[in-house]
Amino acid sequence: MKRNLLFLIPVLLLVSPVITSCNGLNSMKDGYYTAETSEYSHGWKEYLRIQVKNNTIVSAEFNAKNKSGFIKAWDNTYMKNMMPEQDTYPNKYTREYVQQIIDGQENVQVDIISGASHSGNNFEKLAEAVLESARNGNSETVVIEENN
């Protein structure tokens, strides 16, 4: 009996992670998942892209692009105009929102950043969309309605 029990313990240790991951209703599938807003707002279309590996978000990018593909966080003039009025700017708040999804993973609770609430509301919708795509393994870009 003792011998059987000693054999069973290593087997259970090997099998339990497999059973857990197979039964995980909300487990995310490896891949890249993207969501973007449906329209340009003030010349920018926001998007969120995540990379999932082993049920973990390992990287994320939240930003906005204009019709020519230029990235909002790279726009120094935009930063110089926004910072004095809002106490934040795209290259700062996009990184803060990304950190929230990296830290929170599937359970992310978006904390809207003062001065970037419009983008924060969009980020919240985009995060929901990419997480749903990751659970379903759907790598097609999801388009969401933007908050106005």
Secondary structure, 3 states (H helix, E strand, C coil): CHHHHHHHHHHHHHHHHHHHHHHCCCCCCCEEEEEEECCCECCEEEEEEEEEECCEEEEEEEEEECCCCCEHHHCHHHHHHHHHHHCCCHHHHHHHHHHHHHHHHHHCCCCCCCCCHHHHHHHHHHHHHHHHHHHHCCCCCEEECCCC
